[in-house]
């Protein structure tokens, strides 16, 4: 690992711990040249899991796309960054555990909605309105009606 400060490639690992609900390893490192510390994250190598789009095309599974969607839905909501990261990691883990080869994009969307519904109803409705492509206010109210009954 190259030091981000002096670009030397000799370092020592000071501390290691699991991160992202066991999906990554967080390592604190100390450069043996400049003595500065920095953090690295190790994740498993991306497998060949593909996402099957609505039109039947396949694209590589990208954790970042899920993270972006969750972040947008939770914008200005009382949902911590840690909770959002936990949601994304859980969805990623479930996709890798349940699907070999490819996962339908609609399944990923459903997983995101399921998790957001547990955490913040406004974030859930925001995500659902984009994901389900509400055409008018009636579709919006149709989604809200079951939540209002509770």
N, C-alpha and C positions, 0 to 999 in steps of 0.2 A: 504494500500500500504506500503510495507516495504522500508525503506530508503536503497538505494544501498551502503551507506557508513557505517552506524552503525547498520543496520538491525532492527532498531526500527520500530514499526508499527503505530506510532502516528505521523501524519503530518497535515499541514494546507495547503489548496489550496490558493496560492497567486494570480494567474491569470489564466483565462480560455479563450480560443478562438477557433474558428473553424479552422480546418486544412484540407489539402488534398481536397480542394473544397467542404467542408461540409461533407466529408466522415468520418472525425475523429474529436475528441475534444482534443486539446492540453492543458495540465494543467501544470503550474509551481507550484511546491510544496516546502514547507519548513519543514524539519524534526524538530519536537518539542524537540528532544533529543540533536542532535548535531548542529542544526541550519543551516545545509547546504541545498542548493537548488538543485532540480533536476526536470527533465521534464518527464511527462508521456503522452502517447497517448491512447485514448479510441476509439475503433472502434466497430461498431455493430457486434454482434455475427454472425459468418459465418452461412449462411443458408445452406440449403441442395442443393444449386445449383451445378450441376455436369457438367463436360465437356465431350461431346461425341466425342471420338477419331475417326480417320478414319476407324479403324477396328471394330467400333461399341461398344467398351468397354467404360465404364464410370469411371471418376476419379473426385475427389473433385476439385472445382474451386479454383485456387491458384493465388492470386494477384502477388505473388513473381515471378512466371514463366513469366508473362507478363512484369514485371519490369526488369527481367534479359534480356529478348529479346530486349526491348527498350534500355536498357543501352548498350548492345553489339552493336546494330545498330548505336547508337549515339557516340560510343567511339571515342575520338579525333576529334569530330565535335563541331561546335559552338552552341551547344544546352545546355541550363542551366539545372541544376538538378531540379530546380523548374518546368521548362517546361516538363521535362521527367515525373516528378511526376504528373503533371496536365494531361498528356496523359494517364498515367496508371489509374488514378482516374476516368477519363472520360470513359475509356473503361470498367472499373469495374462497374460504375454506369449504363452504357448502357446495359451491360450484365444482371444485376439484374433487371433493369426496363423492358426489352423486353422479357426476357425468364423466364418461370416457370419450375422448375425441371431440365432441361438440356439445354445447349447451344452447338451447334456444334463447334468443334475446328476451323473449317475453317472460321466461322463467327468471331471468336476472331482474327484470323490472318488477315482477311480482315479489321477489325476495326483498328488494329495496323498499317497496311499499309496505310489506309486512313489518319490516323492522322500523321504518319511520312511524308507522301507525302506533307502535308501542311507545315511542319516545316523544313525539310531538305531532299533534293532529294537524296543525297548520302546515308544518313541513310535509306531512303526508299528502295533504290536499294539493299543495304546490307541485309536488313531484307527480302525483296522479294526473293533474290537469295537463301537464306536458306529456307524460308517458301515454296517457289514454287519448290525447289530442281532442279535448272537449271542443265541440263545435259551437255550443251555445250555453246559456245560463242554465237551461233545463238539465243538461248532462251534469253540470256542476252540482246542482241541487240533488240530483239523483245519487251522486256520490256522498253528499253530506247527510242525506236523510237517515241512513242507518246509524251514523255517529251521533246525530242529534237525539235519537231515541234512547241512547244510553244515558 
